[in-house]
Amino acid sequence: DIQMTQSPASLSASLGETVTIQCRASEDIYSGLAWYQQKPGKSPQLLIYGASSLQDGVPSRFSGSGSGTQYSLKISSMQTEDEGVYFCQQGLKYPFTFGSGTKLEIK
Amino acid sequence: EVQLQQSGAELVKPGASVKLSCKTSGYTFSNYYMSWLKQMPGQNIEWIGNIYGGNGGTGYNQKFKGKATLTVDKSSSTAYMDLSSLTSEDSAVYFCARDYGGYVMDAWGQGASVTVSS
């Protein structure tokens, strides 16, 4: 199975700060990567797919980049509504696998 | 509007089975896969498997083979997941998610809590 390693596990950011979350795959996943945001008691919501494509309706302060085994999610200006847990997920090979999550809080 | 409405919370006894449903609306059911996922409290998300709405073709995570069985009813645009021989390790929230291309799970159900307890 492809292992997805996310860092950091938790993060505090001030309003307006730029935040970056990293995700490393155990093998090349050819940009077959998505990022999701999950708030407490809710289902995950798709933010980015194909490593860098912004899902409809997602604010433009979210962006994704990377290739091969290294990927990142950037939030250009932290807002209060951005608090939550962020997961990366590879969809190249079965079984699809998720990173362990990054908990993002307002400082 | 795409909607996935999951069945309600279940409390089941060890050794029993449970069938979860995911009723869809707002899109052509037969054109998409449906993934099922498991999330234990405070834990990572695990992918159980997916099923194609068009022909019922399935792909499973080896970890869940024998535990989960995925089916669809095209006439009602509903996906189902049977979980068998339940133990405490199966207590979790289960999600269905519309799956387009493996890394585009763009619509999710609200989740269904399964608690296995005697």
gemmi code that builds the backbone of each chain (N, CA, C; Angstrom):
import gemmi

chains = {
    "A": [
        ("ASP", (0.837, -1.189, 0.000), (0.000, 0.000, 0.000), (0.885, 1.258, 0.000)),
        ("ILE", (0.400, 2.315, -0.614), (1.129, 3.589, -0.609), (0.902, 4.284, 0.732)),
        ("GLN", (1.994, 4.614, 1.418), (1.900, 5.306, 2.708), (1.953, 6.810, 2.472)),
        ("MET", (1.071, 7.534, 3.164), (1.023, 8.982, 3.062), (1.443, 9.563, 4.411)),
        ("THR", (2.510, 10.336, 4.409), (3.037, 10.916, 5.643), (2.810, 12.419, 5.620)),
        ("GLN", (2.031, 12.900, 6.593), (1.673, 14.305, 6.645), (2.418, 14.996, 7.774)),
        ("SER", (2.767, 16.266, 7.554), (3.388, 17.063, 8.614), (3.015, 18.532, 8.449)),
        ("PRO", (2.932, 19.273, 9.587), (3.032, 18.755, 10.954), (1.722, 18.079, 11.374)),
        ("ALA", (1.721, 17.464, 12.537), (0.497, 16.852, 13.059), (-0.477, 17.906, 13.562)),
        ("SER", (0.060, 19.018, 14.056), (-0.781, 20.119, 14.503), (-0.057, 21.430, 14.275)),
        ("LEU", (-0.850, 22.488, 14.217), (-0.322, 23.786, 13.806), (-1.241, 24.877, 14.349)),
        ("SER", (-0.664, 25.946, 14.887), (-1.440, 27.131, 15.272), (-0.999, 28.295, 14.409)),
        ("ALA", (-1.960, 29.039, 13.904), (-1.631, 30.164, 13.037), (-2.463, 31.381, 13.417)),
        ("SER", (-1.896, 32.536, 13.227), (-2.609, 33.790, 13.481), (-3.467, 34.150, 12.278)),
        ("LEU", (-4.487, 34.962, 12.509), (-5.298, 35.462, 11.394), (-4.404, 36.174, 10.382)),
        ("GLY", (-4.603, 35.844, 9.114), (-3.835, 36.477, 8.054), (-2.500, 35.807, 7.745)),
        ("GLU", (-2.109, 34.871, 8.586), (-0.822, 34.191, 8.386), (-0.920, 33.181, 7.249)),
        ("THR", (0.194, 32.931, 6.591), (0.270, 31.885, 5.571), (0.627, 30.565, 6.238)),
        ("VAL", (-0.119, 29.527, 5.860), (0.041, 28.195, 6.445), (0.391, 27.198, 5.340)),
        ("THR", (1.336, 26.325, 5.629), (1.697, 25.276, 4.667), (1.700, 23.926, 5.367)),
        ("ILE", (1.042, 22.958, 4.733), (0.985, 21.581, 5.223), (1.625, 20.686, 4.171)),
        ("GLN", (2.439, 19.750, 4.645), (3.186, 18.895, 3.733), (2.634, 17.467, 3.726)),
        ("CYS", (2.786, 16.807, 2.613), (2.368, 15.416, 2.472), (3.381, 14.699, 1.585)),
        ("ARG", (3.873, 13.578, 2.079), (4.853, 12.806, 1.304), (4.305, 11.401, 1.072)),
        ("ALA", (4.354, 10.964, -0.171), (3.922, 9.612, -0.537), (5.118, 8.671, -0.554)),
        ("SER", (4.864, 7.394, -0.287), (5.953, 6.416, -0.239), (6.444, 6.017, -1.632)),
        ("GLU", (5.706, 6.415, -2.670), (6.155, 6.238, -4.046), (5.513, 7.323, -4.898)),
        ("ASP", (5.983, 7.429, -6.124), (5.463, 8.454, -7.029), (3.970, 8.236, -7.256)),
        ("ILE", (3.162, 9.286, -7.012), (1.720, 9.164, -7.223), (1.240, 10.053, -8.377)),
        ("TYR", (2.187, 10.609, -9.136), (1.865, 11.274, -10.403), (0.716, 12.281, -10.254)),
        ("SER", (0.745, 13.045, -9.202), (-0.245, 14.102, -8.920), (-1.650, 13.579, -8.633)),
        ("GLY", (-1.753, 12.295, -8.355), (-3.060, 11.729, -7.995), (-3.362, 11.976, -6.530)),
        ("LEU", (-3.450, 13.242, -6.157), (-3.546, 13.622, -4.749), (-4.657, 14.620, -4.538)),
        ("ALA", (-5.356, 14.446, -3.427), (-6.406, 15.377, -3.019), (-6.154, 15.851, -1.593)),
        ("TRP", (-6.697, 17.023, -1.300), (-6.690, 17.575, 0.060), (-8.133, 17.792, 0.513)),
        ("TYR", (-8.391, 17.444, 1.773), (-9.714, 17.597, 2.358), (-9.607, 18.359, 3.672)),
        ("GLN", (-10.680, 19.069, 4.000), (-10.819, 19.736, 5.288), (-11.970, 19.071, 6.036)),
        ("GLN", (-11.751, 18.790, 7.313), (-12.821, 18.217, 8.121), (-12.979, 19.025, 9.401)),
        ("LYS", (-14.216, 19.422, 9.664), (-14.522, 20.121, 10.908), (-15.183, 19.137, 11.871)),
        ("PRO", (-15.119, 19.414, 13.194), (-15.625, 18.454, 14.184), (-17.063, 18.049, 13.914)),
        ("GLY", (-17.290, 16.738, 13.904), (-18.630, 16.203, 13.724), (-19.167, 16.284, 12.311)),
        ("LYS", (-18.319, 16.684, 11.362), (-18.755, 16.835, 9.970), (-17.994, 15.895, 9.062)),
        ("SER", (-18.491, 15.742, 7.856), (-17.786, 14.932, 6.869), (-16.687, 15.768, 6.208)),
        ("PRO", (-15.651, 15.124, 5.705), (-14.599, 15.852, 4.986), (-15.149, 16.561, 3.753)),
        ("GLN", (-14.502, 17.681, 3.405), (-14.875, 18.445, 2.216), (-13.655, 18.560, 1.307)),
        ("LEU", (-13.857, 18.293, 0.021), (-12.761, 18.347, -0.943), (-12.330, 19.794, -1.177)),
        ("LEU", (-11.035, 20.034, -1.066), (-10.468, 21.366, -1.337), (-9.723, 21.400, -2.678)),
        ("ILE", (-8.823, 20.443, -2.847), (-7.904, 20.396, -3.979), (-7.897, 18.974, -4.526)),
        ("TYR", (-7.874, 18.829, -5.853), (-7.730, 17.515, -6.465), (-6.691, 17.600, -7.559)),
        ("GLY", (-6.160, 16.446, -7.943), (-5.102, 16.446, -8.946), (-3.901, 17.274, -8.517)),
        ("ALA", (-3.676, 17.330, -7.224), (-2.554, 18.032, -6.583), (-2.688, 19.550, -6.565)),
        ("SER", (-3.307, 20.148, -7.614), (-3.285, 21.614, -7.695), (-4.573, 22.240, -8.199)),
        ("SER", (-5.590, 21.450, -8.512), (-6.848, 22.001, -9.026), (-7.782, 22.331, -7.867)),
        ("LEU", (-8.281, 23.569, -7.883), (-9.155, 24.037, -6.810), (-10.588, 23.566, -7.056)),
        ("GLN", (-11.171, 22.902, -6.074), (-12.559, 22.460, -6.199), (-13.487, 23.677, -6.256)),
        ("ASP", (-14.557, 23.559, -7.051), (-15.531, 24.642, -7.160), (-16.023, 25.074, -5.778)),
        ("GLY", (-16.079, 26.378, -5.575), (-16.615, 26.904, -4.328), (-15.609, 27.071, -3.214)),
        ("VAL", (-14.403, 26.564, -3.407), (-13.363, 26.675, -2.377), (-12.648, 28.021, -2.539)),
        ("PRO", (-12.454, 28.750, -1.451), (-11.802, 30.073, -1.563), (-10.419, 29.996, -2.200)),
        ("SER", (-10.083, 31.022, -2.938), (-8.818, 31.038, -3.692), (-7.591, 31.165, -2.799)),
        ("ARG", (-7.770, 31.382, -1.497), (-6.604, 31.417, -0.608), (-6.022, 30.011, -0.402)),
        ("PHE", (-6.772, 28.984, -0.796), (-6.266, 27.613, -0.748), (-5.574, 27.291, -2.072)),
        ("SER", (-4.409, 26.679, -1.990), (-3.731, 26.233, -3.200), (-2.925, 24.979, -2.896)),
        ("GLY", (-2.729, 24.173, -3.926), (-1.957, 22.947, -3.790), (-0.848, 22.901, -4.817)),
        ("SER", (0.231, 22.248, -4.454), (1.350, 22.107, -5.386), (2.089, 20.812, -5.092)),
        ("GLY", (3.012, 20.496, -5.978), (3.853, 19.325, -5.768), (3.819, 18.374, -6.934)),
        ("SER", (4.683, 17.384, -6.863), (4.764, 16.349, -7.879), (5.548, 15.178, -7.312)),
        ("GLY", (5.507, 14.062, -8.028), (6.260, 12.898, -7.575), (5.748, 12.388, -6.234)),
        ("THR", (6.597, 12.522, -5.212), (6.226, 12.046, -3.882), (5.964, 13.172, -2.890)),
        ("GLN", (6.218, 14.422, -3.256), (6.129, 15.544, -2.322), (5.051, 16.539, -2.731)),
        ("TYR", (4.139, 16.821, -1.811), (3.008, 17.711, -2.094), (2.776, 18.643, -0.914)),
        ("SER", (2.132, 19.775, -1.200), (1.843, 20.704, -0.118), (0.530, 21.430, -0.366)),
        ("LEU", (-0.090, 21.817, 0.725), (-1.305, 22.634, 0.712), (-0.951, 23.959, 1.367)),
        ("LYS", (-1.300, 25.062, 0.732), (-1.031, 26.367, 1.286), (-2.325, 27.136, 1.482)),
        ("ILE", (-2.440, 27.776, 2.642), (-3.520, 28.716, 2.901), (-2.847, 30.077, 2.992)),
        ("SER", (-3.191, 30.972, 2.073), (-2.402, 32.204, 1.935), (-2.699, 33.237, 3.017)),
        ("SER", (-3.876, 33.172, 3.610), (-4.224, 34.149, 4.647), (-5.229, 33.490, 5.588)),
        ("MET", (-4.733, 32.975, 6.685), (-5.543, 32.193, 7.612), (-6.778, 32.947, 8.074)),
        ("GLN", (-7.947, 32.282, 8.004), (-9.205, 32.837, 8.507), (-9.744, 31.933, 9.610)),
        ("THR", (-10.638, 32.455, 10.450), (-11.160, 31.655, 11.563), (-11.868, 30.407, 11.068)),
        ("GLU", (-12.540, 30.514, 9.921), (-13.284, 29.374, 9.393), (-12.366, 28.290, 8.823)),
        ("ASP", (-11.084, 28.529, 8.790), (-10.137, 27.534, 8.270), (-9.692, 26.551, 9.345)),
        ("GLU", (-10.096, 26.790, 10.584), (-9.793, 25.809, 11.633), (-10.404, 24.462, 11.289)),
        ("GLY", (-9.665, 23.408, 11.553), (-10.152, 22.067, 11.275), (-8.984, 21.121, 11.101)),
        ("VAL", (-9.291, 19.914, 10.639), (-8.261, 18.923, 10.355), (-8.160, 18.752, 8.847)),
        ("TYR", (-6.941, 18.739, 8.352), (-6.679, 18.620, 6.926), (-6.027, 17.270, 6.625)),
        ("PHE", (-6.543, 16.598, 5.609), (-6.032, 15.289, 5.199), (-5.591, 15.332, 3.744)),
        ("CYS", (-4.485, 14.674, 3.447), (-4.144, 14.397, 2.052), (-4.575, 12.960, 1.745)),
        ("GLN", (-4.780, 12.669, 0.467), (-5.238, 11.342, 0.046), (-4.703, 11.043, -1.336)),
        ("GLN", (-4.158, 9.840, -1.515), (-3.728, 9.440, -2.853), (-4.814, 8.575, -3.473)),
        ("GLY", (-5.059, 8.828, -4.754), (-6.079, 8.080, -5.482), (-5.515, 7.432, -6.726)),
        ("LEU", (-4.198, 7.197, -6.718), (-3.578, 6.581, -7.894), (-3.768, 5.073, -7.891)),
        ("LYS", (-3.514, 4.457, -6.741), (-3.557, 2.994, -6.666), (-4.470, 2.539, -5.533)),
        ("TYR", (-5.147, 1.406, -5.771), (-5.875, 0.745, -4.693), (-4.872, 0.135, -3.714)),
        ("PRO", (-5.133, 0.151, -2.412), (-6.228, 0.894, -1.776), (-5.881, 2.374, -1.655)),
        ("PHE", (-6.870, 3.222, -1.895), (-6.649, 4.652, -1.682), (-6.274, 4.856, -0.211)),
        ("THR", (-5.343, 5.751, 0.051), (-4.851, 5.939, 1.419), (-4.778, 7.415, 1.760)),
        ("PHE", (-4.946, 7.682, 3.050), (-4.983, 9.035, 3.576), (-3.793, 9.285, 4.491)),
        ("GLY", (-3.378, 10.543, 4.559), (-2.445, 10.948, 5.587), (-3.148, 10.969, 6.941)),
        ("SER", (-2.361, 11.097, 7.991), (-2.890, 11.011, 9.349), (-3.524, 12.314, 9.837)),
        ("GLY", (-3.470, 13.346, 9.016), (-4.165, 14.576, 9.360), (-3.296, 15.630, 10.017)),
        ("THR", (-3.643, 16.891, 9.766), (-3.006, 18.041, 10.419), (-4.096, 18.874, 11.053)),
        ("LYS", (-4.026, 19.049, 12.363), (-5.016, 19.851, 13.065), (-4.564, 21.300, 13.072)),
        ("LEU", (-5.372, 22.172, 12.470), (-5.042, 23.582, 12.328), (-5.949, 24.416, 13.235)),
        ("GLU", (-5.324, 25.223, 14.070), (-6.065, 26.065, 15.001), (-5.636, 27.517, 14.858)),
        ("ILE", (-6.504, 28.395, 15.316), (-6.171, 29.821, 15.368), (-5.345, 30.083, 16.625)),
        ("LYS", (-4.276, 30.857, 16.459), (-3.426, 31.198, 17.602), (-4.038, 32.369, 18.372)),
    ],
    "B": [
        ("GLU", (-28.499, 20.058, -7.069), (-27.497, 19.925, -6.015), (-27.257, 18.444, -5.713)),
        ("VAL", (-25.989, 18.072, -5.702), (-25.624, 16.695, -5.376), (-25.834, 16.460, -3.883)),
        ("GLN", (-26.544, 15.393, -3.553), (-26.787, 15.055, -2.143), (-26.604, 13.564, -1.922)),
        ("LEU", (-25.974, 13.223, -0.800), (-25.818, 11.832, -0.373), (-26.383, 11.754, 1.043)),
        ("GLN", (-27.461, 11.005, 1.196), (-28.139, 10.909, 2.486), (-27.943, 9.504, 3.043)),
        ("GLN", (-27.211, 9.428, 4.158), (-26.925, 8.130, 4.754), (-27.968, 7.744, 5.792)),
        ("SER", (-28.080, 6.453, 6.015), (-28.984, 5.934, 7.029), (-28.457, 6.294, 8.427)),
        ("GLY", (-29.280, 6.060, 9.417), (-28.986, 6.557, 10.752), (-28.024, 5.707, 11.559)),
        ("ALA", (-27.797, 6.168, 12.774), (-26.877, 5.485, 13.678), (-27.393, 4.092, 14.021)),
        ("GLU", (-26.439, 3.168, 14.203), (-26.777, 1.787, 14.509), (-26.077, 1.355, 15.803)),
        ("LEU", (-26.807, 0.642, 16.640), (-26.237, -0.020, 17.815), (-26.462, -1.510, 17.605)),
        ("VAL", (-25.387, -2.261, 17.462), (-25.516, -3.679, 17.129), (-24.675, -4.524, 18.082)),
        ("LYS", (-25.070, -5.771, 18.194), (-24.365, -6.676, 19.113), (-23.174, -7.327, 18.406)),
        ("PRO", (-22.162, -7.680, 19.159), (-21.023, -8.374, 18.570), (-21.467, -9.633, 17.838)),
        ("GLY", (-20.866, -9.840, 16.660), (-21.202, -10.997, 15.854), (-22.320, -10.752, 14.862)),
        ("ALA", (-23.057, -9.682, 15.044), (-24.169, -9.371, 14.142), (-23.654, -8.699, 12.878)),
        ("SER", (-24.602, -8.432, 11.965), (-24.309, -7.705, 10.731), (-25.152, -6.439, 10.686)),
        ("VAL", (-24.733, -5.502, 9.843), (-25.503, -4.269, 9.665), (-25.386, -3.843, 8.213)),
        ("LYS", (-26.462, -3.250, 7.700), (-26.455, -2.771, 6.319), (-26.684, -1.268, 6.335)),
        ("LEU", (-25.711, -0.524, 5.816), (-25.800, 0.926, 5.733), (-26.209, 1.332, 4.326)),
        ("SER", (-26.960, 2.415, 4.229), (-27.384, 2.882, 2.916), (-26.933, 4.318, 2.669)),
        ("CYS", (-26.860, 4.660, 1.401), (-26.430, 5.992, 0.966), (-27.291, 6.341, -0.242)),
        ("LYS", (-28.337, 7.110, -0.011), (-29.272, 7.466, -1.080), (-28.823, 8.764, -1.730)),
        ("THR", (-28.719, 8.741, -3.054), (-28.171, 9.895, -3.766), (-29.230, 10.621, -4.567)),
        ("SER", (-28.954, 11.868, -4.878), (-29.804, 12.672, -5.747), (-28.973, 13.796, -6.345)),
        ("GLY", (-29.467, 14.360, -7.434), (-28.807, 15.519, -8.022), (-27.761, 15.211, -9.068)),
        ("TYR", (-27.544, 13.920, -9.377), (-26.585, 13.576, -10.424), (-26.944, 12.205, -10.992)),
        ("THR", (-26.279, 11.822, -12.084), (-26.531, 10.535, -12.732), (-25.742, 9.457, -12.002)),
        ("PHE", (-26.436, 8.686, -11.195), (-25.824, 7.691, -10.299), (-24.915, 6.732, -11.058)),
        ("SER", (-25.336, 6.296, -12.234), (-24.624, 5.248, -12.960), (-23.314, 5.737, -13.588)),
        ("ASN", (-23.044, 7.028, -13.538), (-21.818, 7.573, -14.134), (-20.647, 7.710, -13.164)),
        ("TYR", (-20.855, 7.364, -11.916), (-19.847, 7.594, -10.891), (-19.621, 6.350, -10.031)),
        ("TYR", (-18.431, 6.306, -9.433), (-18.163, 5.363, -8.378), (-18.683, 5.932, -7.054)),
        ("MET", (-18.907, 5.044, -6.115), (-19.189, 5.423, -4.735), (-18.153, 4.737, -3.851)),
        ("SER", (-17.416, 5.549, -3.095), (-16.471, 5.014, -2.127), (-17.107, 4.964, -0.750)),
        ("TRP", (-16.664, 4.007, 0.034), (-17.050, 3.923, 1.439), (-15.785, 4.038, 2.279)),
        ("LEU", (-15.911, 4.767, 3.387), (-14.744, 5.057, 4.213), (-15.097, 4.890, 5.676)),
        ("LYS", (-14.081, 4.593, 6.483), (-14.250, 4.366, 7.923), (-13.388, 5.357, 8.702)),
        ("GLN", (-13.960, 5.926, 9.740), (-13.200, 6.824, 10.600), (-13.551, 6.512, 12.060)),
        ("MET", (-12.559, 6.016, 12.778), (-12.738, 5.790, 14.205), (-12.496, 7.110, 14.931)),
        ("PRO", (-13.026, 7.274, 16.150), (-12.914, 8.556, 16.859), (-11.484, 9.048, 16.945)),
        ("GLY", (-11.272, 10.278, 16.500), (-9.956, 10.902, 16.561), (-8.918, 10.239, 15.689)),
        ("GLN", (-9.366, 9.460, 14.726), (-8.436, 8.654, 13.948), (-8.410, 9.063, 12.484)),
        ("ASN", (-7.487, 8.432, 11.807), (-7.311, 8.592, 10.377), (-8.532, 8.056, 9.620)),
        ("ILE", (-8.613, 8.385, 8.358), (-9.669, 7.890, 7.472), (-9.128, 6.681, 6.723)),
        ("GLU", (-9.909, 5.607, 6.699), (-9.542, 4.402, 5.945), (-10.526, 4.200, 4.798)),
        ("TRP", (-9.976, 3.887, 3.639), (-10.813, 3.598, 2.477), (-11.165, 2.129, 2.482)),
        ("ILE", (-12.472, 1.830, 2.445), (-12.932, 0.449, 2.490), (-13.008, -0.152, 1.094)),
        ("GLY", (-13.538, 0.617, 0.152), (-13.682, 0.124, -1.206), (-14.596, 1.043, -1.984)),
        ("ASN", (-14.753, 0.732, -3.272), (-15.698, 1.500, -4.070), (-16.449, 0.609, -5.024)),
        ("ILE", (-17.547, 1.176, -5.540), (-18.422, 0.426, -6.431), (-18.902, 1.361, -7.520)),
        ("TYR", (-18.937, 0.848, -8.751), (-19.358, 1.662, -9.884), (-20.866, 1.598, -10.005)),
        ("GLY", (-21.515, 2.759, -10.066), (-22.961, 2.805, -10.125), (-23.533, 2.208, -11.392)),
        ("GLY", (-22.740, 2.181, -12.458), (-23.224, 1.691, -13.741), (-23.413, 0.185, -13.810)),
        ("ASN", (-22.391, -0.554, -13.316), (-22.458, -2.010, -13.451), (-22.187, -2.763, -12.156)),
        ("GLY", (-22.009, -2.037, -11.052), (-21.777, -2.694, -9.767), (-20.387, -3.252, -9.592)),
        ("GLY", (-19.467, -2.938, -10.499), (-18.097, -3.406, -10.358), (-17.462, -2.820, -9.103)),
        ("THR", (-16.698, -3.638, -8.396), (-16.168, -3.219, -7.095), (-14.655, -3.293, -7.019)),
        ("GLY", (-14.105, -2.493, -6.113), (-12.700, -2.577, -5.725), (-12.655, -2.480, -4.215)),
        ("TYR", (-11.902, -3.352, -3.577), (-11.857, -3.398, -2.121), (-10.439, -3.212, -1.598)),
        ("ASN", (-10.368, -2.597, -0.440), (-9.154, -2.628, 0.355), (-9.050, -4.046, 0.922)),
        ("GLN", (-7.931, -4.676, 0.706), (-7.745, -6.057, 1.170), (-8.087, -6.199, 2.647)),
        ("LYS", (-7.830, -5.153, 3.420), (-8.093, -5.186, 4.865), (-9.560, -5.429, 5.177)),
        ("PHE", (-10.446, -5.022, 4.265), (-11.878, -5.095, 4.523), (-12.577, -6.189, 3.712)),
        ("LYS", (-11.811, -6.977, 2.970), (-12.430, -8.097, 2.245), (-12.914, -9.122, 3.255)),
        ("GLY", (-14.155, -9.558, 3.076), (-14.766, -10.465, 4.031), (-15.503, -9.741, 5.134)),
        ("LYS", (-15.191, -8.460, 5.327), (-15.867, -7.650, 6.331), (-16.976, -6.804, 5.687)),
        ("ALA", (-16.662, -6.193, 4.564), (-17.595, -5.283, 3.902), (-17.995, -5.825, 2.542)),
        ("THR", (-19.261, -5.665, 2.201), (-19.776, -6.014, 0.875), (-20.547, -4.819, 0.342)),
        ("LEU", (-20.130, -4.352, -0.839), (-20.747, -3.173, -1.443), (-21.709, -3.585, -2.546)),
        ("THR", (-22.874, -2.951, -2.568), (-23.866, -3.187, -3.609), (-24.526, -1.859, -3.970)),
        ("VAL", (-25.239, -1.875, -5.107), (-25.992, -0.694, -5.512), (-27.374, -1.117, -5.991)),
        ("ASP", (-28.318, -0.196, -5.906), (-29.635, -0.353, -6.505), (-29.801, 0.841, -7.438)),
        ("LYS", (-29.598, 0.613, -8.725), (-29.660, 1.721, -9.682), (-31.047, 2.340, -9.743)),
        ("SER", (-32.068, 1.509, -9.534), (-33.438, 2.017, -9.660), (-33.743, 3.102, -8.630)),
        ("SER", (-33.065, 3.057, -7.486), (-33.297, 4.058, -6.445), (-32.053, 4.925, -6.204)),
        ("SER", (-31.047, 4.762, -7.045), (-29.801, 5.552, -6.932), (-29.228, 5.474, -5.517)),
        ("THR", (-29.197, 4.253, -5.009), (-28.752, 4.047, -3.624), (-27.613, 3.036, -3.590)),
        ("ALA", (-26.614, 3.355, -2.797), (-25.504, 2.441, -2.555), (-25.642, 1.863, -1.149)),
        ("TYR", (-25.183, 0.621, -1.009), (-25.279, -0.069, 0.273), (-23.928, -0.664, 0.648)),
        ("MET", (-23.735, -0.777, 1.961), (-22.565, -1.486, 2.477), (-23.021, -2.398, 3.616)),
        ("ASP", (-22.771, -3.696, 3.435), (-23.003, -4.674, 4.480), (-21.713, -4.881, 5.258)),
        ("LEU", (-21.826, -4.826, 6.581), (-20.696, -5.134, 7.448), (-21.063, -6.368, 8.265)),
        ("SER", (-20.206, -7.371, 8.232), (-20.542, -8.646, 8.871), (-19.617, -8.962, 10.044)),
        ("SER", (-20.060, -9.912, 10.878), (-19.283, -10.413, 12.027), (-18.665, -9.266, 12.813)),
        ("LEU", (-19.515, -8.377, 13.254), (-19.043, -7.132, 13.851), (-18.377, -7.353, 15.206)),
        ("THR", (-17.297, -6.610, 15.425), (-16.593, -6.577, 16.711), (-16.440, -5.121, 17.135)),
        ("SER", (-15.873, -4.920, 18.300), (-15.682, -3.556, 18.795), (-14.787, -2.743, 17.858)),
        ("GLU", (-13.916, -3.412, 17.120), (-13.030, -2.725, 16.171), (-13.788, -2.138, 14.977)),
        ("ASP", (-15.035, -2.549, 14.832), (-15.858, -2.001, 13.746), (-16.664, -0.793, 14.192)),
        ("SER", (-16.606, -0.447, 15.468), (-17.287, 0.755, 15.957), (-16.584, 1.972, 15.364)),
        ("ALA", (-17.334, 2.778, 14.611), (-16.729, 3.887, 13.874), (-17.837, 4.683, 13.198)),
        ("VAL", (-17.446, 5.769, 12.566), (-18.340, 6.478, 11.656), (-17.967, 6.050, 10.244)),
        ("TYR", (-18.990, 5.718, 9.468), (-18.797, 5.286, 8.094), (-19.394, 6.340, 7.157)),
        ("PHE", (-18.591, 6.700, 6.158), (-19.011, 7.694, 5.171), (-19.138, 7.043, 3.798)),
        ("CYS", (-20.095, 7.520, 3.019), (-20.072, 7.268, 1.590), (-19.626, 8.572, 0.915)),
        ("ALA", (-18.971, 8.443, -0.214), (-18.481, 9.616, -0.928), (-18.501, 9.348, -2.426)),
        ("ARG", (-19.044, 10.300, -3.189), (-19.002, 10.182, -4.641), (-17.548, 10.256, -5.073)),
        ("ASP", (-17.169, 9.329, -5.906), (-15.764, 9.108, -6.237), (-15.606, 9.232, -7.750)),
        ("TYR", (-14.898, 10.246, -8.162), (-14.662, 10.459, -9.592), (-13.169, 10.437, -9.831)),
        ("GLY", (-12.646, 9.326, -10.230), (-11.227, 9.241, -10.554), (-10.318, 8.917, -9.409)),
        ("GLY", (-10.871, 8.516, -8.280), (-10.036, 8.052, -7.172), (-9.570, 9.150, -6.242)),
        ("TYR", (-9.129, 10.270, -6.803), (-8.663, 11.358, -5.939), (-9.589, 12.573, -6.059)),
        ("VAL", (-10.825, 12.314, -6.388), (-11.833, 13.372, -6.438), (-13.078, 12.849, -5.752)),
        ("MET", (-13.057, 12.844, -4.418), (-14.252, 12.488, -3.664), (-14.927, 13.805, -3.333)),
        ("ASP", (-15.814, 14.212, -4.210), (-16.286, 15.590, -4.190), (-17.616, 15.806, -3.495)),
        ("ALA", (-18.249, 14.751, -3.049), (-19.485, 14.900, -2.272), (-19.540, 13.752, -1.290)),
        ("TRP", (-19.874, 14.064, -0.044), (-19.854, 13.078, 1.029), (-21.220, 13.030, 1.713)),
        ("GLY", (-21.557, 11.831, 2.189), (-22.689, 11.718, 3.077), (-22.352, 12.298, 4.441)),
        ("GLN", (-23.343, 12.390, 5.275), (-23.158, 13.004, 6.589), (-22.504, 12.061, 7.593)),
        ("GLY", (-22.353, 10.808, 7.207), (-21.743, 9.824, 8.087), (-22.793, 9.047, 8.870)),
        ("ALA", (-22.482, 7.786, 9.146), (-23.361, 6.924, 9.946), (-22.525, 6.281, 11.042)),
        ("SER", (-22.936, 6.484, 12.269), (-22.207, 5.917, 13.406), (-22.657, 4.481, 13.651)),
        ("VAL", (-21.701, 3.586, 13.760), (-21.978, 2.197, 14.117), (-21.290, 1.916, 15.446)),
        ("THR", (-22.069, 1.476, 16.418), (-21.529, 1.108, 17.729), (-21.795, -0.364, 17.954)),
        ("VAL", (-20.721, -1.096, 18.214), (-20.848, -2.538, 18.467), (-20.684, -2.757, 19.961)),
        ("SER", (-21.769, -3.194, 20.584), (-21.742, -3.383, 22.035), (-22.817, -4.370, 22.444)),
        ("SER", (-22.514, -5.175, 23.451), (-23.504, -6.124, 23.948), (-24.429, -5.462, 24.976)),
    ],
}
model = gemmi.Model(1)
for chain_id, residues in chains.items():
    chain = gemmi.Chain(chain_id)
    for i, (resn, *xyz) in enumerate(residues, 1):
        res = gemmi.Residue()
        res.name, res.seqid = resn, gemmi.SeqId(i, " ")
        for name, pos in zip(("N", "CA", "C"), xyz):
            atom = gemmi.Atom()
            atom.name, atom.element = name, gemmi.Element(name[0])
            atom.pos, atom.b_iso = gemmi.Position(*pos), 0.0
            res.add_atom(atom)
        chain.add_residue(res)
    model.add_chain(chain)
structure = gemmi.Structure()
structure.add_model(model)
structure.setup_entities()
